[in-house]
Amino acid sequence: MDYKNISFKYGSAYDTGLNSSNFELVLERALIHHLDELQNCFKEAYRILKDGGYYIV
């Protein structure tokens, strides 16, 4: 498969290093039950989402 508009990143759920308000979708699958700091993960997800974007857990 050769998708040009999709990419996957490896990093911290607490500090992605990605630009603010940059994504229309943040998808976290099989992640939150592994985290100790859920609030920080949620803050980071909403930080990188564009206004009106979707956060799917």
C-alpha positions in Angstrom: 0.0 0.0 0.0 1.2 3.4 -0.9 -0.7 6.1 1.1 0.7 9.5 0.7 -1.6 11.3 3.2 -1.1 8.9 6.2 1.9 8.6 8.4 2.7 6.8 11.6 4.9 8.2 14.3 6.7 6.6 17.3 7.1 8.6 20.4 5.8 9.7 23.8 2.0 10.1 24.3 2.9 12.9 26.8 5.1 15.0 24.5 4.8 14.1 20.8 7.0 17.0 19.6 4.4 17.7 16.9 3.1 21.1 16.0 0.0 22.4 17.7 -3.4 22.4 15.9 -1.9 20.3 13.1 -4.1 17.2 12.9 -7.7 16.5 12.0 -7.6 13.1 13.7 -5.7 11.6 16.7 -6.3 7.9 17.1 -5.1 6.0 20.2 -5.7 2.3 20.2 -4.8 -0.1 23.0 -2.8 2.7 24.7 -4.5 4.3 27.7 -4.5 1.3 30.0 -0.7 1.4 29.8 -0.3 5.0 30.9 0.2 6.4 34.4 -0.6 10.0 33.4 -3.9 9.9 31.5 -4.5 13.7 31.9 -1.2 14.5 30.3 -1.9 12.2 27.4 -5.3 13.8 26.8 -3.8 17.3 27.0 -1.2 16.4 24.4 -3.8 14.9 22.0 -6.0 18.0 22.2 -3.0 20.3 21.8 -2.1 18.7 18.4 -5.7 18.5 17.2 -7.1 21.2 14.9 -10.3 22.9 16.0 -13.2 20.5 15.2 -10.8 17.6 15.0 -11.6 14.1 16.2 -9.9 12.3 19.1 -10.7 8.6 19.1 -9.7 6.4 22.0 
